[in-house]
Each structure stands twice: as C-alpha cells, then as structure tokens.
Amino acid sequence: MKEIQIENSIQCPYCHGYARRVRRRKIDRWISLIRPIARFECQNHKCHWVGNVYQNELANKKMVLKQ
C-alpha cells in the first residue's frame, strides 16, 4: 500500500471524516494577519462541521490516505 497525503484536507475533529479547505471569511483574514489560519468544512452529510485551524496545527493534522 502506498500513502498519499491529501493537500488542503484534514480529519474532522468530531466525526473523524474528511474535511476539505474552504474560503475564509473576512474576519478570518483579519485574524490571519496576527496568526495564520485556514478554514475547513466536514464533507460528512450528518456532521457538517465548519471551523478554523491554525497553520502550525495544520502541519500536524494533514490527512494521509492509504491506497
């Protein structure tokens, strides 16, 4: 099996499903001037979590899929 790291995706903190990166709100852009953040949305239809993740945490939370 080979591992593929998916860019712009993390594991949802609630359902542990696939969460993809989405566009930031204006307030998120302002916050990013002080501490860089990225905005994510869970793709699980039952969960629909949306939230921000700090860039330094993002490096540790990249999703790795095995094929």
Secondary structure by P-SEA (a helix, b strand, c coil): cbbbbbcccccccccccbbbbccccaaaaaaaacbbbbbbbbccccccccccccaaaaaabbbbbcc
